[in-house]
Amino acid sequence: QNQVEQSPQSLIILEGKNCTLQCNYTVSPFNNLRWYKQDTGKGPISLTIMTFSENTKLNGRYTATLDADTKQSSLHITATQLSDSASYICVVSALCSPGT
């Protein structure tokens, strides 16, 4: 069964500090993994898209890592700001086989 789990469920951090969010998944066959940021009352904004062969992606103060062997990803936010207060969503897409 394909599952995606994020941790921690919620996080309080001092402005200017760093933080890391985790995403574990059992999706197979794996296609890609995406991290989104969603501000209250707004639609999600894509932070990064990672494929099987990518280990690290940078987007400003956001660094996403992917370990396809252990099926884990992390999103690291450097020097947090008040504007970082939001929901962060990890989405994992499966690779569809022909005819499915």
DSSP file (Angstrom, degrees, kcal/mol; ACC not computed):
  #  RESIDUE AA STRUCTURE BP1 BP2  ACC     N-H-->O    O-->H-N    N-H-->O    O-->H-N    TCO  KAPPA ALPHA  PHI   PSI    X-CA   Y-CA   Z-CA
    1    1 A Q              0   0    0      0, 0.0     2,-0.4     0, 0.0    25,-0.0   0.000 360.0 360.0 360.0 132.5    0.0    0.0    0.0
    2    2 A N        +     0   0    0     23,-0.1     2,-0.3    25,-0.0    25,-0.1  -0.631 360.0 168.8 -80.0 126.2    1.3    3.4   -1.0
    3    3 A Q        -     0   0    0     -2,-0.4    23,-2.5     2,-0.0    24,-0.5  -0.973  23.3-161.9-137.4 151.4    1.7    5.8    2.0
    4    4 A V  E     -A   25   0A   0     -2,-0.3     2,-0.4    21,-0.2    21,-0.2  -0.997  13.0-175.5-132.0 128.2    3.3    9.2    2.6
    5    5 A E  E     -A   24   0A   0     19,-3.3    19,-3.0    -2,-0.4     2,-0.3  -0.983   5.5-162.1-127.6 136.0    4.0   10.4    6.2
    6    6 A Q  E     -A   23   0A   0     -2,-0.4    17,-0.2    17,-0.2     3,-0.0  -0.861  16.6-125.7-113.6 149.9    5.3   13.7    7.3
    7    7 A S  E    S+A   22   0A   0     15,-2.0    15,-3.3    -2,-0.3     2,-0.1  -0.987  76.2  28.1-149.1 151.2    6.9   14.7   10.6
    8    8 A P        -     0   0    0      0, 0.0    -1,-0.2     0, 0.0     3,-0.1   0.685  66.1-149.7 -73.2 165.1    6.7   16.7   12.7
    9    9 A Q  S    S+     0   0    0      1,-0.2     2,-0.3    -2,-0.1    -2,-0.1   0.872  83.2   3.3 -66.8 -36.3    2.9   17.3   12.5
   10   10 A S        -     0   0    0     77,-0.0     2,-0.4     2,-0.0    -1,-0.2  -0.979  69.1-164.4-147.4 158.3    3.5   20.9   13.8
   11   11 A L        -     0   0    0     -2,-0.3     2,-0.5    -3,-0.1     8,-0.0  -0.989   9.1-162.3-150.3 131.2    6.6   22.9   14.7
   12   12 A I        +     0   0    0     -2,-0.4     2,-0.3     2,-0.0    -2,-0.0  -0.975  24.8 168.3-114.7 127.3    7.3   26.1   16.6
   13   13 A I        -     0   0    0     -2,-0.5     2,-0.2     4,-0.1     3,-0.1  -0.982  36.7-105.4-141.3 148.5   10.6   27.7   15.9
   14   14 A L    >   -     0   0    0     -2,-0.3     3,-2.1     1,-0.1    66,-0.2  -0.485  47.2 -98.0 -73.2 141.1   12.3   31.0   16.7
   15   15 A E  T 3  S+     0   0    0      1,-0.2    66,-0.2    -2,-0.2    -1,-0.1  -0.331 110.6  28.1 -58.1 135.8   12.7   33.4   13.8
   16   16 A G  T 3  S+     0   0    0     64,-2.3    63,-0.3     1,-0.4    -1,-0.2   0.206  97.6 110.9  95.8 -15.4   16.2   33.2   12.4
   17   17 A K    <   -     0   0    0     -3,-2.1    63,-3.0    62,-0.2    -1,-0.4  -0.413  68.0-114.6 -85.9 166.9   16.7   29.6   13.3
   18   18 A N        -     0   0    0     61,-0.2     2,-0.3    60,-0.2    60,-0.2  -0.678  31.3-174.5 -96.5 155.0   16.9   26.6   11.0
   19   19 A C  E     - B   0  77A   0     58,-2.1    58,-3.1    -2,-0.3     2,-0.4  -0.987  12.6-149.7-147.6 159.0   14.4   23.8   10.8
   20   20 A T  E     - B   0  76A   0     -2,-0.3     2,-0.4    56,-0.2    56,-0.2  -0.995   4.1-161.3-133.3 133.2   13.9   20.5    9.0
   21   21 A L  E     - B   0  75A   0     54,-2.6    54,-2.5    -2,-0.4     2,-0.3  -0.888  15.3-145.9-110.4 144.5   10.7   18.7    7.9
   22   22 A Q  E     -AB   7  74A   0    -15,-3.3   -15,-2.0    -2,-0.4     2,-0.4  -0.822  12.5-170.9-114.7 149.7   10.7   15.0    7.1
   23   23 A C  E     -AB   6  73A   0     50,-2.6    50,-2.6    -2,-0.3     2,-0.4  -0.967   3.4-174.8-140.0 122.1    8.8   12.9    4.6
   24   24 A N  E     +AB   5  72A   0    -19,-3.0   -19,-3.3    -2,-0.4     2,-0.3  -0.928  11.8 178.6-114.7 141.9    8.7    9.1    4.5
   25   25 A Y  E     -A    4   0A   0     46,-2.1   -21,-0.2    -2,-0.4   -23,-0.1  -0.957  33.8-162.6-143.1 158.8    7.0    7.2    1.7
   26   26 A T        +     0   0    0    -23,-2.5     2,-0.1    -2,-0.3   -22,-0.1   0.184  45.9 140.4-121.0  12.3    6.3    3.7    0.5
   27   27 A V        -     0   0    0    -24,-0.5     3,-0.2   -25,-0.1    66,-0.1  -0.372  38.9-147.7 -64.9 128.4    5.2    4.7   -3.0
   28   28 A S  S    S+     0   0    0      1,-0.3     2,-0.1    -2,-0.1    66,-0.1  -0.970  75.5  31.3-152.7 136.0    6.5    2.3   -5.7
   29   29 A P  S    S-     0   0    0      0, 0.0    66,-3.4     0, 0.0    -1,-0.3   0.498  93.5-142.9 -74.1 141.8    7.3    2.5   -8.5
   30   30 A F  E     +E   94   0B   0     64,-0.3    64,-0.2    -3,-0.2    22,-0.1  -0.511  30.7 167.6 -79.4 135.4    8.5    6.1   -7.7
   31   31 A N  E     -     0   0B   0     62,-2.8    21,-0.6     1,-0.4     2,-0.3   0.759  60.8 -31.6-108.2 -63.9    8.1    8.9  -10.2
   32   32 A N  E     -EF  93  51B   0     61,-1.0    61,-3.0    19,-0.2     2,-0.4  -0.986  44.2-136.8-155.2 165.7    8.8   12.2   -8.4
   33   33 A L  E     -EF  92  50B   0     17,-2.7    17,-3.2    -2,-0.3     2,-0.4  -0.989  20.3-168.6-127.6 135.1    8.5   13.9   -5.0
   34   34 A R  E     -EF  91  49B   0     57,-3.0    57,-3.0    -2,-0.4     2,-0.5  -0.964  11.7-152.7-126.9 140.8    7.3   17.5   -4.6
   35   35 A W  E     -EF  90  48B   0     13,-1.7    12,-3.2    -2,-0.4    13,-1.4  -0.950  19.1-172.6-108.3 131.9    7.4   19.9   -1.6
   36   36 A Y  E     -EF  89  46B   0     53,-2.7    53,-2.4    -2,-0.5     2,-0.4  -0.905  16.5-148.0-121.7 151.6    4.7   22.6   -1.5
   37   37 A K  E     -EF  88  45B   0      8,-2.6     8,-3.0    -2,-0.3     2,-0.5  -0.979  15.7-170.2-114.9 131.6    4.2   25.5    0.8
   38   38 A Q  E     -E   87   0B   0     49,-3.4    49,-2.8    -2,-0.4     2,-0.2  -0.946   7.9-154.9-128.6 113.2    0.6   26.6    1.5
   39   39 A D    >   -     0   0    0     -2,-0.5     3,-2.3     4,-0.5    47,-0.1  -0.517  44.4 -80.5 -77.9 152.1   -0.2   29.8    3.3
   40   40 A T  T 3  S+     0   0    0      1,-0.3    -1,-0.1    -2,-0.2     3,-0.1  -0.288 116.3   6.8 -55.9 127.3   -3.5   29.9    5.2
   41   41 A G  T 3  S+     0   0    0      1,-0.3    -1,-0.3    -3,-0.1     2,-0.3   0.536 114.8  95.4  78.9   7.1   -6.4   30.6    2.8
   42   42 A K  S <  S-     0   0    0     -3,-2.3    -1,-0.3     1,-0.0     3,-0.1  -0.807  77.9 -97.2-125.5 167.1   -4.2   30.3   -0.3
   43   43 A G        -     0   0    0     -2,-0.3    -4,-0.5     1,-0.1     2,-0.1  -0.400  51.5 -86.6 -78.6 159.8   -3.3   27.6   -2.8
   44   44 A P        -     0   0    0      0, 0.0     2,-0.5     0, 0.0    -6,-0.2  -0.366  35.6-147.9 -68.8 145.2   -0.2   25.6   -2.5
   45   45 A I  E     -F   37   0B   0     -8,-3.0    -8,-2.6    -3,-0.1     2,-0.3  -0.962  19.7-120.6-114.3 129.1    3.1   26.9   -4.1
   46   46 A S  E     +F   36   0B   0     -2,-0.5   -10,-0.2   -10,-0.2     3,-0.1  -0.530  30.2 175.9 -72.3 127.2    5.6   24.4   -5.5
   47   47 A L  E     -     0   0B   0    -12,-3.2     2,-0.3     1,-0.4   -11,-0.2   0.787  64.8 -13.0 -95.7 -38.2    9.0   24.7   -3.8
   48   48 A T  E     -F   35   0B   0    -13,-1.4   -13,-1.7    15,-0.1     2,-0.4  -0.990  46.3-150.4-163.0 152.9   10.7   21.8   -5.5
   49   49 A I  E     -F   34   0B   0     -2,-0.3     2,-0.4   -15,-0.2   -15,-0.2  -0.998  22.4-171.5-127.3 127.0   10.3   18.7   -7.7
   50   50 A M  E     -F   33   0B   0    -17,-3.2   -17,-2.7    -2,-0.4     2,-0.2  -0.961   6.4-158.2-124.5 137.4   12.7   15.8   -7.3
   51   51 A T  E >   -F   32   0B   0     -2,-0.4     3,-2.0   -19,-0.2   -19,-0.2  -0.551  42.1 -88.7-103.7 174.5   13.1   12.7   -9.4
   52   52 A F  T 3  S+     0   0    0    -21,-0.6    16,-0.3     1,-0.3   -20,-0.1   0.807 124.5  49.8 -51.1 -37.6   14.7    9.4   -8.5
   53   53 A S  T 3  S+     0   0    0     15,-0.1     2,-0.5     2,-0.0    -1,-0.3   0.504  91.2  92.8 -86.9  -4.1   18.2   10.5   -9.6
   54   54 A E    <   +     0   0    0     -3,-2.0     3,-0.1     1,-0.1    14,-0.1  -0.791  42.1 175.4 -98.6 130.1   18.3   13.8   -7.7
   55   55 A N        +     0   0    0     -2,-0.5    11,-2.3     1,-0.3     2,-0.4   0.805  68.2  16.4 -96.6 -36.8   19.8   13.9   -4.1
   56   56 A T  E     -C   65   0A   0      9,-0.2     2,-0.4     2,-0.0    -1,-0.3  -0.999  55.8-175.7-144.3 140.1   19.6   17.6   -3.4
   57   57 A K  E     -C   64   0A   0      7,-2.6     7,-2.9    -2,-0.4     2,-0.4  -0.999  12.3-152.4-136.9 136.0   17.8   20.7   -4.7
   58   58 A L  E     +C   63   0A   0     -2,-0.4     5,-0.2     5,-0.2     2,-0.2  -0.855  17.7 170.2-107.8 141.4   18.2   24.3   -3.6
   59   59 A N  E >   -C   62   0A   0      3,-2.8     3,-2.1    -2,-0.4     2,-0.3  -0.678  65.7 -70.2-146.9  87.6   15.5   27.0   -3.8
   60   60 A G  T 3  S-     0   0    0      1,-0.3    -1,-0.2    -2,-0.2     0, 0.0  -0.483 119.4  -7.2  63.8-121.6   16.6   30.1   -2.0
   61   61 A R  T 3  S+     0   0    0     -2,-0.3    17,-2.3    -3,-0.1     2,-0.5   0.466 121.1  91.8 -84.7  -1.5   16.5   29.3    1.7
   62   62 A Y  E <   -CD  59  77A   0     -3,-2.1    -3,-2.8    15,-0.2     2,-0.5  -0.812  51.9-176.3 -97.7 131.5   14.9   25.9    1.1
   63   63 A T  E     -CD  58  76A   0     13,-2.4    13,-3.2    -2,-0.5     2,-0.4  -0.985   5.7-166.9-125.7 120.7   17.0   22.8    0.6
   64   64 A A  E     -CD  57  75A   0     -7,-2.9    -7,-2.6    -2,-0.5     2,-0.3  -0.885   3.3-169.1-107.0 137.1   15.3   19.5   -0.3
   65   65 A T  E     -CD  56  74A   0      9,-2.4     9,-1.6    -2,-0.4     2,-0.4  -0.907   2.3-163.9-121.9 153.8   17.0   16.2   -0.1
   66   66 A L  E     - D   0  73A   0    -11,-2.3     2,-0.6    -2,-0.3     7,-0.2  -0.989  12.3-173.6-140.7 128.2   15.9   12.8   -1.4
   67   67 A D  E  >> - D   0  72A   0      5,-3.1     5,-1.9    -2,-0.4     4,-1.0  -0.897   5.9-176.3-118.1  98.1   17.2    9.3   -0.6
   68   68 A A  T  45S+     0   0    0     -2,-0.6    -1,-0.1   -16,-0.3   -38,-0.1   0.750  79.6  60.0 -68.8 -23.9   15.3    7.0   -2.9
   69   69 A D  T  45S+     0   0    0      1,-0.2    -1,-0.2    -3,-0.1    -2,-0.0   0.922 117.1  29.3 -70.1 -44.3   16.9    3.9   -1.3
   70   70 A T  T  45S-     0   0    0     -3,-0.2    -2,-0.2     2,-0.1    -1,-0.2   0.469 107.6-125.6 -93.3  -2.6   15.4    4.6    2.1
   71   71 A K  T  <5 +     0   0    0     -4,-1.0   -46,-2.1     1,-0.2     2,-0.3   0.940  64.4 131.9  57.4  52.5   12.4    6.4    0.6
   72   72 A Q  E   < -BD  24  67A   0     -5,-1.9    -5,-3.1   -48,-0.2     2,-0.3  -0.975  33.1-177.9-133.8 146.9   12.9    9.5    2.7
   73   73 A S  E     -BD  23  66A   0    -50,-2.6   -50,-2.6    -2,-0.3     2,-0.3  -0.978   6.3-163.0-137.8 153.1   13.0   13.2    1.9
   74   74 A S  E     -BD  22  65A   0     -9,-1.6    -9,-2.4    -2,-0.3     2,-0.5  -0.977  10.5-151.2-134.5 151.8   13.7   16.3    4.0
   75   75 A L  E     -BD  21  64A   0    -54,-2.5   -54,-2.6    -2,-0.3     2,-0.5  -0.981  16.2-164.1-121.9 116.9   13.0   20.0    3.6
   76   76 A H  E     -BD  20  63A   0    -13,-3.2   -13,-2.4    -2,-0.5     2,-0.6  -0.884   2.4-161.2-106.3 127.0   15.5   22.2    5.4
   77   77 A I  E     -BD  19  62A   0    -58,-3.1   -58,-2.1    -2,-0.5     2,-0.4  -0.939  10.0-152.0-110.3 121.5   14.6   25.9    5.9
   78   78 A T  S    S-     0   0    0    -17,-2.3   -60,-0.2    -2,-0.6   -61,-0.1  -0.734  70.3  -2.8 -95.0 138.6   17.5   28.2    6.7
   79   79 A A  S    S-     0   0    0     -2,-0.4    -1,-0.2   -63,-0.3   -61,-0.2   0.945  89.6-136.5  49.6  64.9   17.2   31.4    8.7
   80   80 A T        -     0   0    0    -63,-3.0   -64,-2.3    -3,-0.3     2,-0.3  -0.083  20.3-160.2 -55.5 148.3   13.4   31.1    9.1
   81   81 A Q    >   -     0   0    0    -66,-0.2     3,-2.2   -65,-0.1     4,-0.3  -0.834  34.6-105.0-124.8 163.2   11.3   34.2    8.7
   82   82 A L  G >  S+     0   0    0     -2,-0.3     3,-1.7     1,-0.3    -1,-0.1   0.845 119.7  63.0 -56.2 -34.0    7.8   35.1    9.9
   83   83 A S  G 3  S+     0   0    0      1,-0.3    -1,-0.3   -44,-0.0    -3,-0.0   0.600  87.7  71.9 -69.5 -10.2    6.6   34.5    6.3
   84   84 A D  G <   +     0   0    0     -3,-2.2     2,-0.7     2,-0.0    -1,-0.3   0.585  66.5 113.1 -79.4  -9.7    7.7   30.9    6.6
   85   85 A S    <   +     0   0    0     -3,-1.7     2,-0.3    -4,-0.3    -3,-0.0  -0.519  52.5  99.0 -66.7 108.4    4.7   30.2    8.8
   86   86 A A  S    S-     0   0    0     -2,-0.7     2,-0.4   -47,-0.1   -47,-0.2  -0.946  78.1 -75.7-170.5 178.1    2.6   27.9    6.6
   87   87 A S  E     -E   38   0B   0    -49,-2.8   -49,-3.4    -2,-0.3     2,-0.5  -0.831  39.4-153.6 -93.7 138.4    1.7   24.3    5.9
   88   88 A Y  E     -E   37   0B   0     -2,-0.4     2,-0.5   -51,-0.2   -51,-0.2  -0.960  10.4-163.2-116.1 130.6    4.3   22.3    4.1
   89   89 A I  E     -E   36   0B   0    -53,-2.4   -53,-2.7    -2,-0.5     2,-0.5  -0.944  10.9-155.8-123.4 129.6    3.1   19.4    2.0
   90   90 A C  E     -E   35   0B   0     -2,-0.5     2,-0.5   -55,-0.2   -55,-0.2  -0.908  15.5-172.4-101.9 124.2    5.1   16.4    0.6
   91   91 A V  E     -E   34   0B   0    -57,-3.0   -57,-3.0    -2,-0.5     2,-0.5  -0.974   4.7-165.8-122.2 126.3    3.5   14.8   -2.4
   92   92 A V  E     -E   33   0B   0     -2,-0.5     2,-0.4   -59,-0.2   -59,-0.2  -0.945   6.8-155.3-114.9 126.9    4.9   11.6   -3.9
   93   93 A S  E     -E   32   0B   0    -61,-3.0   -62,-2.8    -2,-0.5   -61,-1.0  -0.829  10.0-137.3-102.8 136.9    3.8   10.5   -7.4
   94   94 A A  E     -E   30   0B   0     -2,-0.4     2,-0.7   -64,-0.2   -64,-0.3  -0.617  21.1-115.7 -88.0 151.1    3.9    6.9   -8.6
   95   95 A L        -     0   0    0    -66,-3.4     2,-0.3    -2,-0.2    -1,-0.0  -0.781  32.9-136.9 -85.4 118.2    5.1    5.9  -12.0
   96   96 A C        -     0   0    0     -2,-0.7     3,-0.1     1,-0.0   -66,-0.0  -0.577  10.4-133.7 -81.1 135.5    2.2    4.4  -13.8
   97   97 A S    >   -     0   0    0     -2,-0.3     3,-1.9     1,-0.1    -1,-0.0  -0.561  39.6 -84.7 -81.0 150.8    2.8    1.2  -15.8
   98   98 A P  T 3  S+     0   0    0      0, 0.0    -1,-0.1     0, 0.0     0, 0.0  -0.310 116.6  21.5 -55.8 133.1    1.4    1.1  -19.4
   99   99 A G  T 3         0   0    0     -3,-0.1    -2,-0.0     1,-0.0    -3,-0.0   0.538 360.0 360.0  86.6   6.3   -2.2    0.0  -19.4
  100  100 A T    <         0   0    0     -3,-1.9    -3,-0.0     0, 0.0    -1,-0.0   0.422 360.0 360.0-109.6 360.0   -2.9    0.9  -15.7
